[in-house]
Amino acid sequence: MKVLITGGSGALGKSLKAVFKGASCPTHNELDITNQKSVNNAILDYKPDVLIHAAALVGIRECEEDKKKAWLVNVEGTQKIVNALKKINNNCYLVYMSTACVFAGENKKFYTEDDLPAPKNYYSLTKLCGEIVVRQYENACIIRTNFAPKGQWKYPKAFTDRFGTYLFADNVAKGILEVCQKKKRGIIHIVGDKRMSMHELALLSGSKNVGNITLDDYNGPPLTVDMSLSAKRWRKYKIE
Ligand SMILES: NC(=O)c1ccc[n+]([C@@H]2O[C@H](COP(=O)([O-])OP(=O)(O)OC[C@H]3O[C@@H](n4cnc5c(N)ncnc54)[C@H](OP(=O)(O)O)[C@@H]3O)[C@@H](O)[C@H]2O)c1
């Protein structure tokens, strides 16, 4: 099985590389998803059986401050991948990485695949639009998840009042491998078996000195408060 991964240098990409041994992971320079020619060339060169599309602009503040770039990468970049597969290699199975943040996360928890998305910020909106783009391609799976890499927490503080069914990036990568083996189509939630706060996740990831922050202390773009998902179409994973 020839696997091509976009976003291979990212947090999830690193875990995907370890799980999908021998996969091709061109750098951003080698494969720029905002350039149709670059995407077409990659599909022609690598001739993938599976393409895992994990490249994106993921910073919530960055997407809010540079909406044009966020749209170009997350929506039009995804469209360029779909265009190339349709034109050059429509036997290829496409996996699109989406997010639990497509949901509003207000007064509700454990969103299912059938619940109505309602993004709170521009990043989440572009990820949802990416899902809609991917629906044009039949041989595809949309994975919604929520994860952090193991190790030092990226920020000095973590929210005690934002929640999710989080996993580590390694757990998600293993889940993606299982989804690819079954060639599942449509929306799949890859979720942990425990709902916890981001602060609990930060401690679990191995960081000892992560401070507390609450939404009252926060001053930035609107955020999804409860990102917990349930999985009606797939199994749950133990966070480890
Ligand atoms: N992190 C989360 O909690 C989370 C949760 C749910 C879903 N997701 C989704 O999972 C995927 C991976 O997230 P992540 O946290 O691993 O992101 P990340 O660490 O920020 O990595 C993003 C990757 O995308 C690449 N990239 C950006 N623009 C590109 C372009 N124009 N062409 C080609 N590559 C480009 C980056 O390469 P350079 O760094 O070289 O630019 C990097 O390798 C994303 O689709 C994200 O929306 C993330």
Ligand as a Chemical Component Dictionary entry (heavy atoms), coordinates in Angstrom:
data_LIG
# 
_chem_comp.id                   LIG 
_chem_comp.type                 NON-POLYMER 
_chem_comp.pdbx_formal_charge   0 
_chem_comp.three_letter_code    LIG 
# 
loop_
_chem_comp_atom.comp_id 
_chem_comp_atom.atom_id 
_chem_comp_atom.alt_atom_id 
_chem_comp_atom.type_symbol 
_chem_comp_atom.charge 
_chem_comp_atom.model_Cartn_x 
_chem_comp_atom.model_Cartn_y 
_chem_comp_atom.model_Cartn_z 
_chem_comp_atom.pdbx_ordinal 
LIG N1  N1  N 0  -3.853 19.673 16.911 1  
LIG C1  C1  C 0  -5.116 19.307 17.193 2  
LIG O1  O1  O 0  -5.551 19.271 18.341 3  
LIG C2  C2  C 0  -6.042 18.889 16.088 4  
LIG C3  C3  C 0  -7.276 18.429 16.459 5  
LIG C4  C4  C 0  -8.136 17.963 15.480 6  
LIG C5  C5  C 0  -7.748 17.999 14.154 7  
LIG N2  N2  N 1  -6.545 18.498 13.809 8  
LIG C6  C6  C 0  -6.187 18.492 12.379 9  
LIG O2  O2  O 0  -5.146 17.541 12.210 10 
LIG C7  C7  C 0  -4.246 17.987 11.191 11 
LIG C8  C8  C 0  -2.823 18.044 11.733 12 
LIG O3  O3  O 0  -2.768 18.983 12.809 13 
LIG P1  P1  P 0  -1.401 19.265 13.594 14 
LIG O4  O4  O 0  -1.759 19.716 14.955 15 
LIG O5  O5  O -1 -0.471 18.122 13.404 16 
LIG O6  O6  O 0  -0.874 20.549 12.776 17 
LIG P2  P2  P 0  0.587  21.201 12.736 18 
LIG O7  O7  O 0  1.462  20.581 13.752 19 
LIG O8  O8  O 0  0.410  22.680 12.758 20 
LIG O9  O9  O 0  1.104  20.778 11.284 21 
LIG C9  C9  C 0  0.552  21.337 10.127 22 
LIG C10 C10 C 0  1.316  20.796 8.939  23 
LIG O10 O10 O 0  0.771  21.371 7.736  24 
LIG C11 C11 C 0  1.850  21.791 6.911  25 
LIG N3  N3  N 0  1.396  22.839 5.983  26 
LIG C12 C12 C 0  0.872  24.050 6.283  27 
LIG N4  N4  N 0  0.590  24.717 5.146  28 
LIG C13 C13 C 0  0.914  23.898 4.114  29 
LIG C14 C14 C 0  0.850  24.016 2.699  30 
LIG N5  N5  N 0  0.406  25.121 2.102  31 
LIG N6  N6  N 0  1.269  22.968 1.941  32 
LIG C15 C15 C 0  1.745  21.843 2.520  33 
LIG N7  N7  N 0  1.856  21.681 3.847  34 
LIG C16 C16 C 0  1.442  22.706 4.634  35 
LIG C17 C17 C 0  2.901  22.261 7.900  36 
LIG O11 O11 O 0  4.176  22.325 7.286  37 
LIG P3  P3  P 0  5.168  23.565 7.673  38 
LIG O12 O12 O 0  5.208  23.599 9.167  39 
LIG O13 O13 O 0  6.447  23.214 7.025  40 
LIG O14 O14 O 0  4.496  24.786 7.106  41 
LIG C18 C18 C 0  2.803  21.128 8.940  42 
LIG O15 O15 O 0  3.545  20.009 8.512  43 
LIG C19 C19 C 0  -4.798 19.329 10.707 44 
LIG O16 O16 O 0  -5.599 19.112 9.573  45 
LIG C20 C20 C 0  -5.648 19.819 11.859 46 
LIG O17 O17 O 0  -6.671 20.685 11.433 47 
LIG C21 C21 C 0  -5.681 18.942 14.744 48 
# 
loop_
_chem_comp_bond.comp_id 
_chem_comp_bond.atom_id_1 
_chem_comp_bond.atom_id_2 
_chem_comp_bond.value_order 
_chem_comp_bond.pdbx_ordinal 
LIG N1  C1  SING 1  
LIG C1  O1  DOUB 2  
LIG C1  C2  SING 3  
LIG C2  C3  SING 4  
LIG C2  C21 DOUB 5  
LIG C3  C4  DOUB 6  
LIG C4  C5  SING 7  
LIG C5  N2  DOUB 8  
LIG N2  C6  SING 9  
LIG N2  C21 SING 10 
LIG C6  O2  SING 11 
LIG C6  C20 SING 12 
LIG O2  C7  SING 13 
LIG C7  C8  SING 14 
LIG C7  C19 SING 15 
LIG C8  O3  SING 16 
LIG O3  P1  SING 17 
LIG P1  O4  DOUB 18 
LIG P1  O5  SING 19 
LIG P1  O6  SING 20 
LIG O6  P2  SING 21 
LIG P2  O7  DOUB 22 
LIG P2  O8  SING 23 
LIG P2  O9  SING 24 
LIG O9  C9  SING 25 
LIG C9  C10 SING 26 
LIG C10 O10 SING 27 
LIG C10 C18 SING 28 
LIG O10 C11 SING 29 
LIG C11 N3  SING 30 
LIG C11 C17 SING 31 
LIG N3  C12 SING 32 
LIG N3  C16 SING 33 
LIG C12 N4  DOUB 34 
LIG N4  C13 SING 35 
LIG C13 C14 SING 36 
LIG C13 C16 DOUB 37 
LIG C14 N5  SING 38 
LIG C14 N6  DOUB 39 
LIG N6  C15 SING 40 
LIG C15 N7  DOUB 41 
LIG N7  C16 SING 42 
LIG C17 O11 SING 43 
LIG C17 C18 SING 44 
LIG O11 P3  SING 45 
LIG P3  O12 DOUB 46 
LIG P3  O13 SING 47 
LIG P3  O14 SING 48 
LIG C18 O15 SING 49 
LIG C19 O16 SING 50 
LIG C19 C20 SING 51 
LIG C20 O17 SING 52 
# 
